[in-house]
Amino acid sequence: MAPASHLVQRAAGALLKLFRSTGNKAWILGTSFLVLAVPLIIEMDREQQLVEFESSQLNALTGQSQPAGATP
């Protein structure tokens, strides 16, 4: 039977390895989200602003008011 200190060292080593691999995976997921998803979110927001702007311009020209989110 192994001494208790050896078991504690093995458990600590395994825990450290788990933390490192979890940290690496979190880093990969976080940077992938920043590179792929954030530009998409920004572009979708710009598109929504453009649609709202065009709708307000159309309303100003025609003198009509449409509910928000309604398509002309």
C-alpha positions in Angstrom: 0.0 0.0 0.0 1.4 3.4 -0.9 2.1 6.0 1.8 -0.5 8.7 2.3 1.9 11.4 1.1 2.4 9.7 -2.2 -1.4 9.5 -2.7 -1.8 13.2 -1.9 1.0 14.1 -4.3 -0.7 12.0 -7.1 -4.1 13.6 -6.4 -2.5 17.1 -6.4 -0.8 16.4 -9.7 -4.0 15.1 -11.3 -5.9 18.1 -10.0 -3.3 20.5 -11.4 -3.4 18.7 -14.8 -7.2 19.0 -14.8 -7.1 22.7 -14.0 -4.5 23.3 -16.8 -6.5 21.4 -19.4 -9.7 23.2 -18.4 -8.0 26.5 -18.6 -6.7 25.8 -22.0 -10.1 24.7 -23.3 -11.7 27.8 -21.8 -9.1 30.0 -23.5 -9.7 28.3 -26.9 -13.5 28.7 -26.5 -13.2 32.3 -25.4 -10.9 33.4 -28.2 -13.0 31.5 -30.7 -16.1 33.3 -29.5 -14.4 36.7 -29.8 -13.1 36.0 -33.3 -16.2 34.4 -34.7 -19.3 35.5 -32.8 -18.6 39.1 -31.8 -18.2 40.4 -35.4 -21.4 38.6 -36.3 -23.3 40.2 -33.4 -21.9 43.6 -34.4 -22.9 43.2 -38.0 -26.4 42.1 -37.0 -26.8 45.2 -34.8 -25.6 47.4 -37.7 -28.2 45.8 -40.0 -31.0 46.3 -37.5 -30.0 50.0 -37.1 -30.0 50.4 -40.9 -33.5 48.8 -41.1 -34.8 51.2 -38.4 -33.2 54.2 -40.1 -34.7 53.3 -43.5 -38.1 52.8 -41.9 -37.9 56.2 -40.1 -36.9 57.8 -43.4 -39.7 56.2 -45.2 -42.1 57.3 -42.5 -40.8 60.9 -42.7 -41.3 60.9 -46.5 -44.8 59.4 -46.5 -46.1 60.8 -43.3 -47.2 57.4 -42.1 -46.3 55.7 -38.9 -45.7 52.0 -38.7 -45.4 49.9 -35.5 -41.9 49.0 -34.6 -40.8 45.8 -36.3 -43.4 45.9 -39.0 -42.2 45.4 -42.5 -43.4 47.8 -45.2 
